[in-house]
Amino acid sequence: MDENFDFQFKVIVIGDSGVGKTCVVQTFAYGVYTDDQQSTIGLDFILRSMDIDGKKVKMQVWDTAGQEHFRTITRSYYRGVDAAIIAYDITRRSSFESVPHWIDDVKMYGDADTVIMLMGTKSDLCERQQVPFEEACALAENFSLLDALETSAKESRNINEAFELMARLLIARNSLSPLSSVFYSMNIVMAACGQGSQGSGAACHSPSPSEEGRVPLLASLHSQTGQDRRSEYPRGPSALTEE
């Protein structure tokens, strides 16, 4: 652990080639978007520090190549990763259909407690959307992922918020701090242009406090702290929408 930081986390961004992983990482790191971004060769990584509720957090984000011939190299970096973001292009259905294979890779080659988030990219291209946001939510729930959300690197929409959500959850997991701090004061629009958004964005299925099985990672955190904190955020992590 770097003595200048309270926490440091390793996050890997994976997904098919051309879905916009590098644009997501560059926007998060530098606030810069480039239309003609070149494909990543092998792997690259950036470092960014964040202040989360007074805690200094170092995020090491690995950008990976999505081409099949780089998969062996990418898999070797799954070990020791705190979180994985699986990106798909909302305008390219084939990239979404590959998501289960990427999930299998993380579970096979990564650590058992790796947190996985599903991220739809290019939400600024609503008119070309091929993957309904509700379908992404269903997949995230079926595979017990942290959650799903749509982003746009071009419009810098939900990029910082996605990494902040991930950082908050990892802090809670490592420090057993109250889980309410993970979700309060967030400003995520889960779906920028998903069906059923009614113009402002639609969240994934939001459970009532009595529902079981939603986001098992959070359930494990409840057991670690010895109490159920769901009453502190009764709508669940998927309720992080703009009001």
Secondary structure as GFF3:
##gff-version 3
##sequence-region A 1 243
A	DSSP	beta_strand	7	14	.	.	.	ID=ss1
A	DSSP	alpha_helix	21	30	.	.	.	ID=ss2
A	DSSP	beta_strand	43	52	.	.	.	ID=ss3
A	DSSP	beta_strand	55	64	.	.	.	ID=ss4
A	DSSP	three_ten_helix	68	70	.	.	.	ID=ss5
A	DSSP	alpha_helix	71	75	.	.	.	ID=ss6
A	DSSP	beta_strand	83	89	.	.	.	ID=ss7
A	DSSP	alpha_helix	93	97	.	.	.	ID=ss8
A	DSSP	alpha_helix	99	109	.	.	.	ID=ss9
A	DSSP	beta_strand	115	121	.	.	.	ID=ss10
A	DSSP	three_ten_helix	126	128	.	.	.	ID=ss11
A	DSSP	alpha_helix	133	142	.	.	.	ID=ss12
A	DSSP	beta_strand	148	150	.	.	.	ID=ss13
A	DSSP	alpha_helix	159	175	.	.	.	ID=ss14
A	DSSP	alpha_helix	180	183	.	.	.	ID=ss15
A	DSSP	alpha_helix	216	225	.	.	.	ID=ss16
A	DSSP	three_ten_helix	230	232	.	.	.	ID=ss17
A	DSSP	three_ten_helix	237	239	.	.	.	ID=ss18
###
